[in-house]
Amino acid sequence: MSEPKKSEFEKSEFHKTAAECTMWTEEAGRLIEKARGQGLSLAWDRLEKQTPQCNICEQGLSCAKCVMGPCRLIPGLDRDKGVCGAGADLTVARNFGRFVAGGSAAHSDHGRDLVEVLHHIGSGGAPGYEIRDEAKLRRLAAEVGLESSGEVKAVAKALARRLGEDFSSFGPGLAFLQRLPAARKALWDKLNITPRGIDREPVEMLHRTHMGVDCDPVSLCLQAARTALADGWGGSMAGTEISDVIFGTPAPNKSRVNLGVIKKDQVNILVHGHNPLVSEMILAAAADPKLLQAAREAGAAGLNVAGLCCTGNELLMRRGIPIAGNNMMTELTMVTGAVEAIVADYQCIMPSLVDLAQCFHTKFITTSDKAHFPGAETFHFTPENARELAGRVVGLAIEAFKKRDPARVDIPAEPIEIMSGFSNEAILGALGGTPAPLIEALKAGTLRGAVGIVGCNNPKLKQDYSHVTLARELIKRDILVLVTGCATSAMGKAGLLVPEAAAQAGPGLAGLCRTLGIPPVLHVGSCVDNSRIIHLCAVLANAVGVDIDALPVAASAPEWYSEKAAAIGLYAVATGVTTHLGLPPMILGSPAVTDLAVNGLKDVVGAAFLVEPDPIRAGEKIDAHISAKRQALGLSG
Ligand code: MSK
């Protein structure tokens, strides 16, 4: 294995500490200044205090998995092994495997919650929830081999049971794996990385990385891939598909983004986290005439529900509900002084929100028995009580409005128009129900390829810059961008989520966008909805008659931070989609693991990671990758 090229990972001007350059957007900057003026501490300030961060941890060379340690490895010196004897390669592989297991577990547990609610609906025990897309329910049931024409609740229950089996080790195999091209499935079987159970793989990952179990870094990395695949083709895919069944499959809609969607004269309720089970109920409660009347009696013009993070993406996709911002904007929404409640479910919710809420009239409300935040207002939602609790939560927000201090209100931006709702059904529907027109466009070179830009904001990077710059670099080269998760807000604020953005695209993509009336950057959902992208890749590969790694496609997480993003990146690569990362994972302490990630995996699964902090250079490299794939398919350009 060759040494990774160090220059690829060096810090660039886009990867600096907060002290070195302006790291935020203009509207964020105004609120950061305001917060600092009031003595409040935000993520950027806390990062500053943590800087310089531990170089050994950053390389994945620290281990705290047993109490013979903690150990910090310094290769080349006489501290190149932990107390148990693990060297750098094993320590890095163990740490990375656990990192991926965390992300896979988070997505998959989210998916399980949807499957359980579907079962409750089928059993008649979930008042307030219903089947909004019965056709999709029946289609999915037929797809996984179930009787699909019976009574709707019976079909719902049967589908929930079938997908529930995917979480165990004793089911018939993950239901959605039959979507894969045969060649990809055969490759996974040969490599022994076909996921056997959604819960089983992260559990086995934790087992293997216990001291004294799997000591082969390559074997651990392959298990990490199997763990990630259990997420992408299992837990996340179930989460996406069942969310569509319960809440409706997204269709193109118009909405708005940024802090300007918070309304000065209304009770503002921001829903935060990932799972639509709570936020859909809050939305329904906010339409209750009695609660609206209560809001008016409190002096507000109405009740305004807006989204944050991926819960925001879920509501945006299906209901066109405006989104106030992504993970790095959540603290700042409170600093506007105009937010009555942040209602959170789970994942990507900063613990700092509890303390910040104490400094404003804002109620910070948690709703999941899995996500306790001491100091928050707590309402544990279940399928049985969700409708009733949602009304109480909205009532609490109305009470908070009475305590709002108008002198502290500062909403520093006007909302920006966006278009959302591009589910696979919507994309293929716009093309006449088949992928054929997309394939024709790819063959003709009108569309040279497609890239999924996904993931978070990270305070180590200049806010939104890499997302937006990379998207512009790609669309000008006639490469369609699909966006999910927190990257969405960045794209929206930059004006890339409207059909008019076709003016920034190359001639082929611009023509396609104008014909279909769509933007060159399509919003396809939340972070579990990356499963839509790999599913679409499988649809295209099957239609062309090739494996997924032959397609002129790529993925990118330019500003990622979370374990879930690592799981997404790894399942994309193991599916055959080369994936760019704007920041390296904590693996650089092992040349062997690093080389496997950026080179070796190409020979194993036909795709690898590409680490490049500079989004302009990343655009060039992704473009070269797409050209090479097109050439291999006998296509020009
Ligand atoms: S919320 S995982 S910050 S995309 Fe899905 Fe955003 Fe990343 Fe969390």
Residues whose N, C-alpha, C, O or C-beta is under 5 A from the ligand:
A	BS01	MSK	C309 C310 N327 C348 G455 C456 N457 G485 C486 C527 S562 K564
